[in-house]
């Protein structure tokens, strides 16, 4: 499995704020990236024209969660991704990337604008975090991705952060979820 250079460029900028979570987050990001590309191909699409959008969305989708350990992380993640795209001269990708990030925790399938990117991205994140079967990512690909990009306790980190966030704001325990 090949690393995405664009992902690693982004994550290298955030190595210090990520601290000990860097290897966990990097692995999650690369796995989601590869699963998304697979799901797009499986649906008859071509991920190559959208590779930069997929890579930037993957790099930023949970970044504020990992760096700030907050549950209300989607708006800051979208903002950082948009700024990064503008700096790269790829501002035209910002709406699609914003939707990929903003709806990656949608509880039901995404069927609106850019669904060809958002829905595979949403499903890829589900597969990586919860190993959800039946969403189109074969076991062999998941195994290869986990060998290339170990989980390093990512699920435990997410669960601890979710629990602490819910205790801090019990009136708003899951602000990242969307219907």
N, C-alpha and C positions, 0 to 999 in steps of 0.2 A: 504494500500500500504506500502510495506516495503522499508526502506531506504537501499541504498547500502553502506555498511561500507567502501568499497574501495573509493567511491566517497567522503564520508564525511572525510576520512583520508586526501585525497588530499586537499579538500576545507578548512579544518581546518588549513593547513599550509599556506593558502593564505588569511585567514580571515582579517588580518590587511591591506594588499594591496587592498583587495576588499572593505574594509570599509563599507560604507552605502549600497553598491551594493551587499554585501554578501547574504542577503535573496533573492534578485531578481535572482542572478546568481544561487544560490543553487536550487531554485525552478525550474528554466529553465533546469538545468542539470538533475535533477531527473525526470522531465517530459519527456525529450528526451530519457533518459535511459529506462523508462518504455514503452514509445511508440515504441522504437526500438525493444525491446524484444517482444512486441505484434506483430509487423510487421514480425519479423523473424518466429514466430510460425505460423502466418497466411499464410506465404509462404511455410509452411511444414518443416521448419528448427527447430533446437533445440538451443536456446540461451545459455543454461547452459555451454557448452564447451567454448563459446566465451564471457562469462559474464565479465571476467576481461578486455578483449579488449573493450567491450561496455562501461563498467564503466570508464575506463581510458580515452577513447576517449570523452565520455560525459563530464567528469570533466575538461578536458583541451581544448575542441574544441573552446571555445570563451574566454578562460581565459585571454589572452593578450589583447583582446578587452575590457574586463571588468576592468582589473587592470591598463592598460596603456591608455585606451580610444583612441586607434589608429585603423585605418582601415586596416593597413598592418600587421595583427596579426596572420595569418595562419602559416608562418614559425616559429615564436617564440613559438607558441602553440605546434606545432609538436615537436620542439626541447625539450621543457619542458616535454612533454609526453614521449618521447623516453628516456630521462634521468631518469624519474621516473620508467619506465618499467625496465631499466637496474638495478636500485637500488633494485627493487623487485625480480630480477632474472628472469624476463619475457621478455628479450630482443627479443625473437622470435616473440612476438606480435607487435613489433614496426612497421614493414612494413604495416600491416593491420590497425593499429591505425593511422598511418601517413596518409594513404589513406582516412580513415573515416573523419579525421579532414580536410585534404587538399581538399576534394571534397564535403564537406557538404553544400557548397553554389553553387554547380553546377546547372546550369539552366535547364539542360536536364538530363534524367535518366542516371545513371552511370552503364556501362555494362562491365567494364574491371575486372581486378584481384580483388578478394575479394568483388565482387558485392553483394554477399549474406549478407555482413555486411554493406558495404558502402551505398548501395541504401536504405535499411530500415532506416539507420541513417540519411541520407539526407532528406528523407521524414518525419521522426519524427521531425526534426528541423523545417521544413516548417510548419508542423501542429502546433507546439507550438508557433512559432512566428506569423504566419498569419492565423491560424485556417483554413487552406486549406482543403476544403471538398474533399471527394472521393479518399483519399490516403490510406484508410484502417484502420484508427484509429476511432473506434466508439465513438459517442457522450458520451455514459455512461463512457467510460474509460477516456476521456478528462475531464469530470466533476469530476470524482473520483480523478484524478491526480491534478486538480486545487484546490480541497478541501484539499488534503494532502499537496500540495506544491503550495501555493498561488503565483500568478504572481507578486504581490508587485510593480506594475508599470514597469515590465521588458520591455514591448514593447515601452513605452515612453522613457525609458533610451536608448534603441537601436536607436530609431528615432532621439533623440537629439544628440547622439554620431555620428551617420551617417551624420547628417546635419553639425555639427561642423567639422568633418573630411573632408567633401566635400568642405567646405569653406576654410579650411587650405590648401588643395591640390586639387584645382579645375581641374587640368590637370590629376588627377588620383582619381576620385571620388569613385570608388568601386573596389579596388585592390583584394578584397576577392572573387569576383565572378569568376566562371569558366564556360566555354561552355562545 
